[in-house]
Amino acid sequence: MIKNIVFDFGGVLGSNSNESFIELLAKCGLDEEAAMAILREHWFKLKTGAEDTTAIWQAARERLKAPAPNLAEEYNDLIWVDEAVLAVCRSLKARGYRLGVLANEAAEWMEVKRQKGRLNEIFEVVYSSADIQTYKPMPEAYQKILKSLGAKAEETLFIDNLERNLPAAEALGMTTILFKDVEQLQAELKKSLGE
């Protein structure tokens, strides 16, 4: 019986960090290939907490041909939450499910998402990979959120939009849903929760 539900953020609860980064740099005149090169150079360090976002913004400013606006502020403005999915989460919480977030994310960007979505009001645990210095699909990432929720894997449902993040959760005994959209999520939740 499912008692706990863990959600990914990017592509599930709201905006995807990589897409927002590329969108911002495109607005500043940098092509997608150059933006992806910057992201590839810094993403592992950002998502593991080995580096904060200062380094990636510095790298972006160095590649832009014209003076850049305040990239961090512009980026934060691009972060959004999906109110329809958050409404589903609020309903689940009201029905007694314990909720968590496990996202591969830089600490600073996750903090903006926490604030914009008021995630701490809905979820008992909100982890970025930088917070816990491990990331999906490493088993340790799932184990850390299970421990923080006081949850058994077999009583936990994990929802992510990337199929590559599901097998590690399943190997621990978690039930999984590959997220596509809110309507599909609601249908899958009814099946998984036996409603």
N, C-alpha and C positions, 0 to 999 in steps of 0.2 A: 504494500500500500504506500503510495506516494504521500510524503508529508512535507517535503522540501523541494523548492524549484529554484534553479540557478540559471540566470540569463547572461548571455553575452551582451555587450553594449553595441558596438559598431555594426550596423546593418540589422540590428534587432531592436534595441531600445532607442536608437537614434543614429546620428551621423557616423560615418566611417572616417577615421583619422586620415588614412592615406588619400582618400578621395578629396577631403577638405583641403589637405596640404597641396595637392596637385591643382585644385581649383583656384586656390589663393595665388599660387605662383603663376598660373596662366593669366590671371587678372593683372599681374605685375609684369607680364611680357616674357615669361620663361616657358619654353615648350615642355611637354609632358615628359619627354625622354630625360631632359636635364633635371626636372623636378624629381623624377624617379631615381636618378643617380644620387641626388642628395639624400633622399629618403633611405635608399639602400645603404648608404654610407653610415647613417646614424640610427636607423630603426632598432637594430638589435640592442644597442646601448641604451636607447630611450626606454624600450619595453622591459628591460631588465633592471632599470634604475641605476645603471652605471654612468649615465649622463643625463643632465637636465636639458630642457628645450633651448637653452641659450645657445648651445653649439650648433643646432640645426638652423636656427634663425641667422646666426652669423654666417654659416655656409651659404644660405640662400641670399643674404645681402651681398656677399662677395660675387655671386654669379649673376645677379641682376645688373643690367646695364645702366639703369637710371636709379636715382635715389629711391629707396623703398619706403613705403609708409611703415607704421609700427606693425610689423608682421604678426607679432604675438596677439595684439588686440584685434587685428583684422581676422586672424585665424579663429580666435575665440568667438567672434561674431558669426562665423560660419557653422559653429557647432549647434546642432538642434536635437531635440528629443521628439519621439513619436508619441504624441498624446494618446492615440488610440491603443497602442501597446501598453503604455503606462496605465490606462484605464483597466485593461485586462489584469495587470499586476495588482492594482488596488483591489479589484474584485477577488482575486486569489487570496490576498492578504486578509480581506474581510471574512473569507471563508475558512481562515485558520491555517493556511499554508505558510511556512517559513520561507522567506525569499532572500536570494543573494545575487550579486553581480560578480562575474569573473571575466575581465576584459584584458586583452593584450593591449596595453596602453601606457603612454608616458604619464608620470605622476601629475604633472601640471595640467595636461589635457583632461585627465580623469577628474581632477578637481573641478574644472569648469563644467563638466558633464554632471557631476554631483550637484552642483549649485543650480544649473539650469533646469534639471529634472527633479530637483528636490528629492534625490534618490534616497537620502538617509531617512526620509519620512516613510518610505515604502519598503525598503530592503534592510534586513538586519545586518548584512555584511556587504560592503561594496569594495571590491579589490580590483586594482589595476595590477598588471603583471609587475610593474615597477615597485608597487607597494610590497610585494611578496618575493621579489627577485627571482621569480620563475614564471613561466609562461605556458599557455596552451600550445601544443598538446602534451607537454611534459606531465607525467602523472602527479608529480609533486604539487602542481598548481591546483588540480582538482582536490587532492588530499588536504591542502591547506584550507580551502573554503569549506570542505566537509567538516574538518576539525573545528573551525570557527563557528559553524552553525550547530555543532554538536549533532551532526547528522550521519546516518548510516548511508552508504552508497546505494544500497538496494531500495532505500526509501526516498531517493532523490532523483529528480528529473532535471536534465541539463538541456538547454536550448541555445543553439548557435546557428549562424547563417553559413558557416564554413564546414563542409563535410569532413575536412581533414581534422577538425577538432573533436569529432564525435567518437571515433574508435577508442581513444584512451579513456574517455569517460565510461564507455560501455565495458571496457576491460576491467574497470574497478567495480562494476556491478550497477552503474547508473543507467536509467532509462534515458533515451535522448530523442530530441525532435530537431530536424533540420528546418530552420525557419525560412519561410518564403515571403509571407505577408500576414497581416493580422487575421484575416479571415481563415486562412489555412491553419494558423496557430490555434485559433479558437476551436476549430474542428479537431485538430490533433490533441489538444488538451482534454477535450471531452472523452476521447478514446483512452488516452494515457491515465486519466484520473478516474475512469470508470463511471462517468456521469451520463 
